[in-house]
Amino acid sequence: MEDEDLFNDSDEEPTTSAGKKTTAAAAADKPAAEGKGVFRKELAKMMYGFGDDKEPYDKTLEMLESIVLDYIKEMCERAKAVGKPDKIQLEDIHYLIRRDTKKFARVKDLLSMSEELKKARKQFEDASTEKLEKL
């Protein structure tokens, strides 16, 4: 596959020398998934943060979203295979990413932030209910 085929703006789908569709073209042809469009805004912002245009090409967003959704589906299937088949638990995800130190550390940070936010919300609600009771 030639690099220039990836940036071709024509309506013709890129193909390999054997006439098969490229991975990007095949990913774009996948039937609409249930979660299609869920991550478009976030992915566009991430792409902009990494130096892309503020409004990236739709095909690029579709392909990137397809990759993200495939990764999530694969991780969920692997988590179901590791743990209980009917339920995905946090420990299963931890087990699957235990060797990837960056992912593991990020998950740990996000979970601790989530707990802190829950505690802060509860304290705020408790304080507001106390004020209302005094009135």
N, CA, C and O atoms as a GROMACS GRO file, in nm:
protein
  540
    1MET      N    1   0.085  -0.118   0.000
    1MET     CA    2   0.000   0.000   0.000
    1MET      C    3   0.089   0.123   0.000
    1MET      O    4   0.188   0.130   0.072
    2GLU      N    5   0.053   0.220  -0.081
    2GLU     CA    6   0.130   0.342  -0.088
    2GLU      C    7   0.075   0.443   0.011
    2GLU      O    8  -0.046   0.446   0.037
    3ASP      N    9   0.164   0.526   0.066
    3ASP     CA   10   0.122   0.626   0.163
    3ASP      C   11   0.027   0.728   0.104
    3ASP      O   12  -0.062   0.777   0.174
    4GLU      N   13   0.044   0.760  -0.025
    4GLU     CA   14  -0.041   0.862  -0.084
    4GLU      C   15  -0.186   0.818  -0.095
    4GLU      O   16  -0.275   0.903  -0.102
    5ASP      N   17  -0.213   0.688  -0.095
    5ASP     CA   18  -0.350   0.638  -0.099
    5ASP      C   19  -0.426   0.674   0.028
    5ASP      O   20  -0.547   0.692   0.024
    6LEU      N   21  -0.356   0.686   0.140
    6LEU     CA   22  -0.421   0.718   0.266
    6LEU      C   23  -0.476   0.860   0.268
    6LEU      O   24  -0.573   0.888   0.339
    7PHE      N   25  -0.414   0.950   0.190
    7PHE     CA   26  -0.453   1.090   0.192
    7PHE      C   27  -0.529   1.130   0.068
    7PHE      O   28  -0.544   1.249   0.040
    8ASN      N   29  -0.577   1.034  -0.005
    8ASN     CA   30  -0.651   1.058  -0.127
    8ASN      C   31  -0.791   1.108  -0.093
    8ASN      O   32  -0.863   1.040  -0.019
    9ASP      N   33  -0.831   1.224  -0.145
    9ASP     CA   34  -0.962   1.281  -0.115
    9ASP      C   35  -1.069   1.237  -0.214
    9ASP      O   36  -1.183   1.282  -0.205
   10SER      N   37  -1.035   1.153  -0.308
   10SER     CA   38  -1.134   1.111  -0.406
   10SER      C   39  -1.236   1.017  -0.344
   10SER      O   40  -1.213   0.964  -0.235
   11ASP      N   41  -1.347   0.996  -0.413
   11ASP     CA   42  -1.451   0.907  -0.363
   11ASP      C   43  -1.413   0.761  -0.380
   11ASP      O   44  -1.479   0.673  -0.326
   12GLU      N   45  -1.308   0.736  -0.456
   12GLU     CA   46  -1.263   0.600  -0.479
   12GLU      C   47  -1.196   0.546  -0.354
   12GLU      O   48  -1.113   0.615  -0.294
   13GLU      N   49  -1.230   0.423  -0.315
   13GLU     CA   50  -1.172   0.366  -0.194
   13GLU      C   51  -1.031   0.316  -0.222
   13GLU      O   52  -1.006   0.257  -0.327
   14PRO      N   53  -0.938   0.337  -0.128
   14PRO     CA   54  -0.801   0.290  -0.148
   14PRO      C   55  -0.794   0.138  -0.149
   14PRO      O   56  -0.862   0.071  -0.071
   15THR      N   57  -0.711   0.085  -0.237
   15THR     CA   58  -0.694  -0.059  -0.247
   15THR      C   59  -0.547  -0.092  -0.252
   15THR      O   60  -0.463  -0.007  -0.281
   16THR      N   61  -0.516  -0.218  -0.224
   16THR     CA   62  -0.379  -0.264  -0.234
   16THR      C   63  -0.351  -0.301  -0.378
   16THR      O   64  -0.441  -0.294  -0.462
   17SER      N   65  -0.229  -0.340  -0.409
   17SER     CA   66  -0.194  -0.377  -0.546
   17SER      C   67  -0.272  -0.499  -0.592
   17SER      O   68  -0.289  -0.519  -0.712
   18ALA      N   69  -0.319  -0.582  -0.498
   18ALA     CA   70  -0.396  -0.701  -0.535
   18ALA      C   71  -0.544  -0.668  -0.554
   18ALA      O   72  -0.623  -0.756  -0.589
   19GLY      N   73  -0.582  -0.542  -0.531
   19GLY     CA   74  -0.721  -0.502  -0.550
   19GLY      C   75  -0.807  -0.516  -0.426
   19GLY      O   76  -0.927  -0.489  -0.430
   20LYS      N   77  -0.748  -0.559  -0.314
   20LYS     CA   78  -0.823  -0.571  -0.190
   20LYS      C   79  -0.832  -0.435  -0.123
   20LYS      O   80  -0.745  -0.349  -0.143
   21LYS      N   81  -0.936  -0.415  -0.044
   21LYS     CA   82  -0.950  -0.290   0.028
   21LYS      C   83  -0.844  -0.282   0.137
   21LYS      O   84  -0.807  -0.383   0.197
   22THR      N   85  -0.797  -0.162   0.162
   22THR     CA   86  -0.701  -0.142   0.270
   22THR      C   87  -0.772  -0.153   0.404
   22THR      O   88  -0.895  -0.156   0.410
   23THR      N   89  -0.694  -0.158   0.510
   23THR     CA   90  -0.752  -0.169   0.644
   23THR      C   91  -0.841  -0.050   0.674
   23THR      O   92  -0.948  -0.067   0.733
   24ALA      N   93  -0.799   0.069   0.634
   24ALA     CA   94  -0.879   0.188   0.660
   24ALA      C   95  -1.012   0.181   0.585
   24ALA      O   96  -1.116   0.215   0.641
   25ALA      N   97  -1.009   0.137   0.461
   25ALA     CA   98  -1.132   0.127   0.382
   25ALA      C   99  -1.222   0.018   0.438
   25ALA      O  100  -1.345   0.034   0.442
   26ALA      N  101  -1.162  -0.092   0.483
   26ALA     CA  102  -1.242  -0.200   0.540
   26ALA      C  103  -1.306  -0.155   0.671
   26ALA      O  104  -1.420  -0.190   0.699
   27ALA      N  105  -1.232  -0.078   0.752
   27ALA     CA  106  -1.286  -0.030   0.879
   27ALA      C  107  -1.402   0.068   0.855
   27ALA      O  108  -1.499   0.071   0.931
   28ALA      N  109  -1.391   0.148   0.749
   28ALA     CA  110  -1.497   0.244   0.719
   28ALA      C  111  -1.622   0.175   0.666
   28ALA      O  112  -1.732   0.229   0.678
   29ASP      N  113  -1.606   0.055   0.608
   29ASP     CA  114  -1.720  -0.019   0.553
   29ASP      C  115  -1.792  -0.103   0.655
   29ASP      O  116  -1.896  -0.162   0.623
   30LYS      N  117  -1.741  -0.111   0.779
   30LYS     CA  118  -1.807  -0.192   0.880
   30LYS      C  119  -1.947  -0.140   0.904
   30LYS      O  120  -1.970  -0.019   0.898
   31PRO      N  121  -2.041  -0.229   0.931
   31PRO     CA  122  -2.176  -0.181   0.960
   31PRO      C  123  -2.177  -0.095   1.085
   31PRO      O  124  -2.093  -0.111   1.174
   32ALA      N  125  -2.272  -0.005   1.091
   32ALA     CA  126  -2.280   0.088   1.203
   32ALA      C  127  -2.295   0.012   1.334
   32ALA      O  128  -2.388  -0.067   1.351
   33ALA      N  129  -2.204   0.036   1.424
   33ALA     CA  130  -2.206  -0.030   1.555
   33ALA      C  131  -2.304   0.045   1.645
   33ALA      O  132  -2.340   0.160   1.618
   34GLU      N  133  -2.345  -0.020   1.751
   34GLU     CA  134  -2.439   0.043   1.845
   34GLU      C  135  -2.381   0.170   1.904
   34GLU      O  136  -2.454   0.267   1.924
   35GLY      N  137  -2.252   0.173   1.931
   35GLY     CA  138  -2.190   0.287   1.996
   35GLY      C  139  -2.132   0.388   1.900
   35GLY      O  140  -2.055   0.475   1.942
   36LYS      N  141  -2.166   0.380   1.773
   36LYS     CA  142  -2.106   0.470   1.676
   36LYS      C  143  -2.143   0.614   1.707
   36LYS      O  144  -2.259   0.647   1.730
   37GLY      N  145  -2.044   0.699   1.707
   37GLY     CA  146  -2.066   0.840   1.733
   37GLY      C  147  -2.052   0.878   1.880
   37GLY      O  148  -2.063   0.995   1.914
   38VAL      N  149  -2.029   0.781   1.964
   38VAL     CA  150  -2.021   0.807   2.108
   38VAL      C  151  -1.896   0.888   2.143
   38VAL      O  152  -1.902   0.976   2.229
   39PHE      N  153  -1.785   0.860   2.080
   39PHE     CA  154  -1.658   0.921   2.116
   39PHE      C  155  -1.612   1.029   2.018
   39PHE      O  156  -1.499   1.077   2.031
   40ARG      N  157  -1.695   1.068   1.923
   40ARG     CA  158  -1.651   1.162   1.819
   40ARG      C  159  -1.598   1.294   1.876
   40ARG      O  160  -1.491   1.339   1.836
   41LYS      N  161  -1.672   1.355   1.968
   41LYS     CA  162  -1.630   1.484   2.022
   41LYS      C  163  -1.497   1.472   2.096
   41LYS      O  164  -1.406   1.553   2.078
   42GLU      N  165  -1.488   1.369   2.180
   42GLU     CA  166  -1.366   1.351   2.260
   42GLU      C  167  -1.246   1.320   2.171
   42GLU      O  168  -1.137   1.372   2.193
   43LEU      N  169  -1.266   1.235   2.070
   43LEU     CA  170  -1.156   1.200   1.981
   43LEU      C  171  -1.110   1.322   1.901
   43LEU      O  172  -0.991   1.341   1.880
   44ALA      N  173  -1.206   1.403   1.856
   44ALA     CA  174  -1.170   1.524   1.782
   44ALA      C  175  -1.087   1.618   1.869
   44ALA      O  176  -0.989   1.677   1.822
   45LYS      N  177  -1.126   1.632   1.996
   45LYS     CA  178  -1.051   1.718   2.088
   45LYS      C  179  -0.911   1.661   2.114
   45LYS      O  180  -0.813   1.735   2.120
   46MET      N  181  -0.903   1.529   2.130
   46MET     CA  182  -0.772   1.466   2.152
   46MET      C  183  -0.683   1.485   2.030
   46MET      O  184  -0.564   1.515   2.044
   47MET      N  185  -0.740   1.466   1.912
   47MET     CA  186  -0.662   1.483   1.789
   47MET      C  187  -0.612   1.626   1.777
   47MET      O  188  -0.497   1.649   1.739
   48TYR      N  189  -0.697   1.723   1.810
   48TYR     CA  190  -0.657   1.863   1.806
   48TYR      C  191  -0.544   1.888   1.907
   48TYR      O  192  -0.449   1.961   1.877
   49GLY      N  193  -0.556   1.829   2.023
   49GLY     CA  194  -0.452   1.844   2.125
   49GLY      C  195  -0.318   1.786   2.083
   49GLY      O  196  -0.213   1.831   2.129
   50PHE      N  197  -0.322   1.686   1.995
   50PHE     CA  198  -0.198   1.626   1.945
   50PHE      C  199  -0.154   1.685   1.812
   50PHE      O  200  -0.065   1.630   1.747
   51GLY      N  201  -0.216   1.798   1.771
   51GLY     CA  202  -0.166   1.870   1.655
   51GLY      C  203  -0.248   1.859   1.529
   51GLY      O  204  -0.206   1.911   1.425
   52ASP      N  205  -0.361   1.794   1.531
   52ASP     CA  206  -0.445   1.784   1.412
   52ASP      C  207  -0.528   1.911   1.398
   52ASP      O  208  -0.522   2.000   1.484
   53ASP      N  209  -0.606   1.920   1.291
   53ASP     CA  210  -0.697   2.032   1.272
   53ASP      C  211  -0.802   2.035   1.382
   53ASP      O  212  -0.828   1.934   1.447
   54LYS      N  213  -0.862   2.153   1.401
   54LYS     CA  214  -0.967   2.164   1.501
   54LYS      C  215  -1.088   2.081   1.461
   54LYS      O  216  -1.160   2.028   1.546
   55GLU      N  217  -1.112   2.070   1.330
   55GLU     CA  218  -1.220   1.988   1.277
   55GLU      C  219  -1.160   1.883   1.183
   55GLU      O  220  -1.147   1.908   1.063
   56PRO      N  221  -1.124   1.766   1.236
   56PRO     CA  222  -1.060   1.663   1.152
   56PRO      C  223  -1.160   1.602   1.053
   56PRO      O  224  -1.281   1.618   1.066
   57TYR      N  225  -1.106   1.533   0.953
   57TYR     CA  226  -1.190   1.467   0.853
   57TYR      C  227  -1.282   1.365   0.919
   57TYR      O  228  -1.244   1.298   1.014
   58ASP      N  229  -1.404   1.356   0.866
   58ASP     CA  230  -1.501   1.260   0.920
   58ASP      C  231  -1.451   1.116   0.907
   58ASP      O  232  -1.470   1.035   0.997
   59LYS      N  233  -1.387   1.086   0.793
   59LYS     CA  234  -1.338   0.948   0.773
   59LYS      C  235  -1.231   0.913   0.877
   59LYS      O  236  -1.223   0.800   0.923
   60THR      N  237  -1.150   1.011   0.912
   60THR     CA  238  -1.046   0.987   1.013
   60THR      C  239  -1.110   0.959   1.148
   60THR      O  240  -1.070   0.867   1.220
   61LEU      N  241  -1.211   1.039   1.183
   61LEU     CA  242  -1.281   1.017   1.310
   61LEU      C  243  -1.352   0.882   1.312
   61LEU      O  244  -1.350   0.812   1.413
   62GLU      N  245  -1.413   0.846   1.200
   62GLU     CA  246  -1.482   0.717   1.192
   62GLU      C  247  -1.384   0.602   1.211
   62GLU      O  248  -1.412   0.508   1.286
   63MET      N  249  -1.269   0.610   1.145
   63MET     CA  250  -1.171   0.502   1.155
   63MET      C  251  -1.115   0.495   1.297
   63MET      O  252  -1.102   0.386   1.354
   64LEU      N  253  -1.081   0.609   1.355
   64LEU     CA  254  -1.026   0.611   1.490
   64LEU      C  255  -1.128   0.561   1.591
   64LEU      O  256  -1.094   0.487   1.683
   65GLU      N  257  -1.253   0.602   1.574
   65GLU     CA  258  -1.358   0.555   1.664
   65GLU      C  259  -1.378   0.405   1.650
   65GLU      O  260  -1.404   0.336   1.748
   66SER      N  261  -1.368   0.355   1.529
   66SER     CA  262  -1.380   0.212   1.506
   66SER      C  263  -1.269   0.136   1.578
   66SER      O  264  -1.293   0.030   1.637
   67ILE      N  265  -1.149   0.190   1.574
   67ILE     CA  266  -1.036   0.127   1.644
   67ILE      C  267  -1.059   0.127   1.794
   67ILE      O  268  -1.036   0.027   1.862
   68VAL      N  269  -1.106   0.240   1.848
   68VAL     CA  270  -1.132   0.251   1.992
   68VAL      C  271  -1.241   0.153   2.034
   68VAL      O  272  -1.226   0.083   2.134
   69LEU      N  273  -1.350   0.149   1.958
   69LEU     CA  274  -1.460   0.058   1.992
   69LEU      C  275  -1.417  -0.088   1.984
   69LEU      O  276  -1.456  -0.169   2.067
   70ASP      N  277  -1.335  -0.121   1.883
   70ASP     CA  278  -1.284  -0.258   1.872
   70ASP      C  279  -1.199  -0.294   1.993
   70ASP      O  280  -1.208  -0.404   2.046
   71TYR      N  281  -1.115  -0.198   2.038
   71TYR     CA  282  -1.031  -0.222   2.156
   71TYR      C  283  -1.118  -0.244   2.280
   71TYR      O  284  -1.092  -0.336   2.358
   72ILE      N  285  -1.219  -0.161   2.297
   72ILE     CA  286  -1.306  -0.176   2.414
   72ILE      C  287  -1.379  -0.309   2.410
   72ILE      O  288  -1.388  -0.378   2.512
   73LYS      N  289  -1.430  -0.346   2.294
   73LYS     CA  290  -1.500  -0.474   2.280
   73LYS      C  291  -1.407  -0.591   2.310
   73LYS      O  292  -1.444  -0.686   2.380
   74GLU      N  293  -1.285  -0.583   2.258
   74GLU     CA  294  -1.188  -0.690   2.281
   74GLU      C  295  -1.154  -0.702   2.430
   74GLU      O  296  -1.147  -0.812   2.484
   75MET      N  297  -1.133  -0.587   2.496
   75MET     CA  298  -1.101  -0.590   2.639
   75MET      C  299  -1.218  -0.648   2.719
   75MET      O  300  -1.196  -0.722   2.815
   76CYS      N  301  -1.339  -0.613   2.682
   76CYS     CA  302  -1.457  -0.665   2.752
   76CYS      C  303  -1.470  -0.816   2.733
   76CYS      O  304  -1.501  -0.888   2.827
   77GLU      N  305  -1.445  -0.862   2.611
   77GLU     CA  306  -1.452  -1.006   2.585
   77GLU      C  307  -1.344  -1.080   2.663
   77GLU      O  308  -1.368  -1.187   2.719
   78ARG      N  309  -1.223  -1.022   2.667
   78ARG     CA  310  -1.115  -1.085   2.742
   78ARG      C  311  -1.147  -1.084   2.892
   78ARG      O  312  -1.117  -1.181   2.962
   79ALA      N  313  -1.207  -0.975   2.941
   79ALA     CA  314  -1.243  -0.967   3.083
   79ALA      C  315  -1.349  -1.070   3.117
   79ALA      O  316  -1.346  -1.128   3.225
   80LYS      N  317  -1.443  -1.093   3.026
   80LYS     CA  318  -1.545  -1.194   3.050
   80LYS      C  319  -1.482  -1.333   3.052
   80LYS      O  320  -1.527  -1.420   3.127
   81ALA      N  321  -1.379  -1.355   2.971
   81ALA     CA  322  -1.312  -1.485   2.968
   81ALA      C  323  -1.230  -1.509   3.094
   81ALA      O  324  -1.215  -1.623   3.138
   82VAL      N  325  -1.177  -1.401   3.153
   82VAL     CA  326  -1.094  -1.413   3.273
   82VAL      C  327  -1.179  -1.434   3.397
   82VAL      O  328  -1.150  -1.521   3.479
   83GLY      N  329  -1.284  -1.357   3.410
   83GLY     CA  330  -1.366  -1.361   3.531
   83GLY      C  331  -1.497  -1.434   3.508
   83GLY      O  332  -1.504  -1.530   3.432
   84LYS      N  333  -1.600  -1.385   3.576
   84LYS     CA  334  -1.732  -1.443   3.561
   84LYS      C  335  -1.783  -1.416   3.420
   84LYS      O  336  -1.772  -1.304   3.371
   85PRO      N  337  -1.840  -1.517   3.354
   85PRO     CA  338  -1.882  -1.496   3.215
   85PRO      C  339  -1.998  -1.400   3.198
   85PRO      O  340  -2.016  -1.344   3.089
   86ASP      N  341  -2.077  -1.378   3.300
   86ASP     CA  342  -2.194  -1.291   3.288
   86ASP      C  343  -2.168  -1.148   3.331
   86ASP      O  344  -2.251  -1.060   3.306
   87LYS      N  345  -2.055  -1.124   3.395
   87LYS     CA  346  -2.032  -0.992   3.453
   87LYS      C  347  -1.885  -0.952   3.441
   87LYS      O  348  -1.795  -1.033   3.464
   88ILE      N  349  -1.863  -0.828   3.404
   88ILE     CA  350  -1.727  -0.776   3.397
   88ILE      C  351  -1.702  -0.697   3.525
   88ILE      O  352  -1.778  -0.606   3.560
   89GLN      N  353  -1.596  -0.734   3.594
   89GLN     CA  354  -1.562  -0.666   3.718
   89GLN      C  355  -1.434  -0.587   3.701
   89GLN      O  356  -1.353  -0.615   3.612
   90LEU      N  357  -1.417  -0.488   3.785
   90LEU     CA  358  -1.300  -0.402   3.779
   90LEU      C  359  -1.170  -0.483   3.797
   90LEU      O  360  -1.069  -0.452   3.734
   91GLU      N  361  -1.175  -0.582   3.880
   91GLU     CA  362  -1.057  -0.665   3.903
   91GLU      C  363  -1.012  -0.738   3.776
   91GLU      O  364  -0.893  -0.761   3.755
   92ASP      N  365  -1.109  -0.774   3.691
   92ASP     CA  366  -1.075  -0.840   3.565
   92ASP      C  367  -0.998  -0.747   3.473
   92ASP      O  368  -0.901  -0.787   3.408
   93ILE      N  369  -1.041  -0.621   3.468
   93ILE     CA  370  -0.970  -0.522   3.385
   93ILE      C  371  -0.831  -0.497   3.444
   93ILE      O  372  -0.733  -0.488   3.369
   94HIS      N  373  -0.822  -0.487   3.575
   94HIS     CA  374  -0.691  -0.470   3.640
   94HIS      C  375  -0.598  -0.585   3.603
   94HIS      O  376  -0.481  -0.564   3.574
   95TYR      N  377  -0.652  -0.706   3.605
   95TYR     CA  378  -0.571  -0.823   3.574
   95TYR      C  379  -0.520  -0.817   3.429
   95TYR      O  380  -0.405  -0.852   3.402
   96LEU      N  381  -0.605  -0.773   3.338
   96LEU     CA  382  -0.566  -0.769   3.197
   96LEU      C  383  -0.460  -0.664   3.166
   96LEU      O  384  -0.378  -0.682   3.076
   97ILE      N  385  -0.462  -0.553   3.240
   97ILE     CA  386  -0.366  -0.445   3.210
   97ILE      C  387  -0.250  -0.441   3.309
   97ILE      O  388  -0.173  -0.345   3.310
   98ARG      N  389  -0.237  -0.542   3.391
   98ARG     CA  390  -0.137  -0.539   3.498
   98ARG      C  391   0.006  -0.523   3.448
   98ARG      O  392   0.089  -0.467   3.519
   99ARG      N  393   0.037  -0.568   3.329
   99ARG     CA  394   0.175  -0.560   3.277
   99ARG      C  395   0.202  -0.429   3.203
   99ARG      O  396   0.318  -0.395   3.178
  100ASP      N  397   0.097  -0.356   3.168
  100ASP     CA  398   0.113  -0.226   3.102
  100ASP      C  399   0.112  -0.119   3.212
  100ASP      O  400   0.006  -0.076   3.257
  101THR      N  401   0.231  -0.079   3.252
  101THR     CA  402   0.242   0.009   3.369
  101THR      C  403   0.174   0.144   3.349
  101THR      O  404   0.116   0.198   3.443
  102LYS      N  405   0.179   0.199   3.228
  102LYS     CA  406   0.116   0.328   3.204
  102LYS      C  407  -0.035   0.319   3.218
  102LYS      O  408  -0.097   0.402   3.285
  103LYS      N  409  -0.094   0.219   3.157
  103LYS     CA  410  -0.240   0.201   3.166
  103LYS      C  411  -0.281   0.172   3.310
  103LYS      O  412  -0.380   0.226   3.360
  104PHE      N  413  -0.205   0.086   3.375
  104PHE     CA  414  -0.239   0.048   3.512
  104PHE      C  415  -0.233   0.170   3.604
  104PHE      O  416  -0.322   0.189   3.688
  105ALA      N  417  -0.130   0.253   3.589
  105ALA     CA  418  -0.117   0.373   3.673
  105ALA      C  419  -0.229   0.471   3.643
  105ALA      O  420  -0.282   0.534   3.734
  106ARG      N  421  -0.267   0.484   3.516
  106ARG     CA  422  -0.375   0.577   3.480
  106ARG      C  423  -0.509   0.530   3.539
  106ARG      O  424  -0.586   0.611   3.591
  107VAL      N  425  -0.536   0.402   3.531
  107VAL     CA  426  -0.659   0.348   3.589
  107VAL      C  427  -0.661   0.371   3.740
  107VAL      O  428  -0.763   0.410   3.796
  108LYS      N  429  -0.548   0.347   3.803
  108LYS     CA  430  -0.538   0.368   3.948
  108LYS      C  431  -0.564   0.514   3.984
  108LYS      O  432  -0.636   0.542   4.080
  109ASP      N  433  -0.505   0.607   3.907
  109ASP     CA  434  -0.527   0.750   3.930
  109ASP      C  435  -0.674   0.789   3.911
  109ASP      O  436  -0.730   0.861   3.993
  110LEU      N  437  -0.734   0.741   3.804
  110LEU     CA  438  -0.874   0.774   3.775
  110LEU      C  439  -0.967   0.720   3.883
  110LEU      O  440  -1.063   0.787   3.921
  111LEU      N  441  -0.940   0.600   3.930
  111LEU     CA  442  -1.024   0.543   4.036
  111LEU      C  443  -1.010   0.620   4.167
  111LEU      O  444  -1.109   0.640   4.237
  112SER      N  445  -0.888   0.662   4.200
  112SER     CA  446  -0.871   0.739   4.323
  112SER      C  447  -0.938   0.876   4.311
  112SER      O  448  -0.996   0.925   4.408
  113MET      N  449  -0.930   0.939   4.193
  113MET     CA  450  -0.999   1.067   4.173
  113MET      C  451  -1.150   1.049   4.183
  113MET      O  452  -1.220   1.134   4.239
  114SER      N  453  -1.200   0.940   4.130
  114SER     CA  454  -1.343   0.912   4.137
  114SER      C  455  -1.389   0.899   4.282
  114SER      O  456  -1.493   0.952   4.320
  115GLU      N  457  -1.311   0.828   4.362
  115GLU     CA  458  -1.344   0.813   4.504
  115GLU      C  459  -1.342   0.948   4.576
  115GLU      O  460  -1.429   0.976   4.658
  116GLU      N  461  -1.242   1.031   4.545
  116GLU     CA  462  -1.234   1.163   4.608
  116GLU      C  463  -1.355   1.248   4.570
  116GLU      O  464  -1.410   1.318   4.655
  117LEU      N  465  -1.396   1.242   4.445
  117LEU     CA  466  -1.514   1.317   4.401
  117LEU      C  467  -1.641   1.270   4.471
  117LEU      O  468  -1.725   1.351   4.510
  118LYS      N  469  -1.654   1.139   4.489
  118LYS     CA  470  -1.770   1.085   4.560
  118LYS      C  471  -1.774   1.136   4.703
  118LYS      O  472  -1.880   1.177   4.753
  119LYS      N  473  -1.658   1.134   4.770
  119LYS     CA  474  -1.650   1.182   4.908
  119LYS      C  475  -1.684   1.331   4.916
  119LYS      O  476  -1.757   1.374   5.005
  120ALA      N  477  -1.633   1.409   4.822
  120ALA     CA  478  -1.658   1.553   4.822
  120ALA      C  479  -1.806   1.582   4.798
  120ALA      O  480  -1.864   1.670   4.863
  121ARG      N  481  -1.869   1.508   4.706
  121ARG     CA  482  -2.012   1.526   4.682
  121ARG      C  483  -2.094   1.494   4.806
  121ARG      O  484  -2.189   1.564   4.841
  122LYS      N  485  -2.055   1.384   4.872
  122LYS     CA  486  -2.128   1.344   4.992
  122LYS      C  487  -2.114   1.449   5.101
  122LYS      O  488  -2.212   1.481   5.169
  123GLN      N  489  -1.994   1.502   5.119
  123GLN     CA  490  -1.973   1.606   5.220
  123GLN      C  491  -2.055   1.731   5.186
  123GLN      O  492  -2.112   1.793   5.275
  124PHE      N  493  -2.060   1.766   5.059
  124PHE     CA  494  -2.137   1.883   5.017
  124PHE      C  495  -2.286   1.862   5.042
  124PHE      O  496  -2.355   1.951   5.092
  125GLU      N  497  -2.334   1.742   5.008
  125GLU     CA  498  -2.476   1.711   5.032
  125GLU      C  499  -2.508   1.711   5.181
  125GLU      O  500  -2.614   1.761   5.222
  126ASP      N  501  -2.419   1.655   5.262
  126ASP     CA  502  -2.440   1.653   5.407
  126ASP      C  503  -2.445   1.795   5.464
  126ASP      O  504  -2.528   1.827   5.548
  127ALA      N  505  -2.353   1.879   5.416
  127ALA     CA  506  -2.348   2.017   5.465
  127ALA      C  507  -2.473   2.094   5.423
  127ALA      O  508  -2.526   2.173   5.502
  128SER      N  509  -2.520   2.072   5.302
  128SER     CA  510  -2.640   2.144   5.256
  128SER      C  511  -2.765   2.095   5.328
  128SER      O  512  -2.855   2.174   5.356
  129THR      N  513  -2.773   1.966   5.359
  129THR     CA  514  -2.889   1.916   5.434
  129THR      C  515  -2.888   1.968   5.577
  129THR      O  516  -2.994   1.996   5.633
  130GLU      N  517  -2.770   1.983   5.637
  130GLU     CA  518  -2.761   2.038   5.773
  130GLU      C  519  -2.810   2.183   5.775
  130GLU      O  520  -2.880   2.224   5.868
  131LYS      N  521  -2.773   2.260   5.674
  131LYS     CA  522  -2.816   2.400   5.667
  131LYS      C  523  -2.967   2.409   5.650
  131LYS      O  524  -3.032   2.496   5.709
  132LEU      N  525  -3.023   2.320   5.571
  132LEU     CA  526  -3.166   2.320   5.549
  132LEU      C  527  -3.241   2.280   5.677
  132LEU      O  528  -3.348   2.332   5.705
  133GLU      N  529  -3.184   2.187   5.753
  133GLU     CA  530  -3.247   2.144   5.878
  133GLU      C  531  -3.247   2.255   5.982
  133GLU      O  532  -3.340   2.265   6.062
  134LYS      N  533  -3.144   2.337   5.982
  134LYS     CA  534  -3.133   2.448   6.078
  134LYS      C  535  -3.237   2.555   6.048
  134LYS      O  536  -3.282   2.626   6.139
  135LEU      N  537  -3.276   2.567   5.923
  135LEU     CA  538  -3.376   2.669   5.888
  135LEU      C  539  -3.508   2.622   5.929
  135LEU      O  540  -3.608   2.692   5.909
   0.00000   0.00000   0.00000
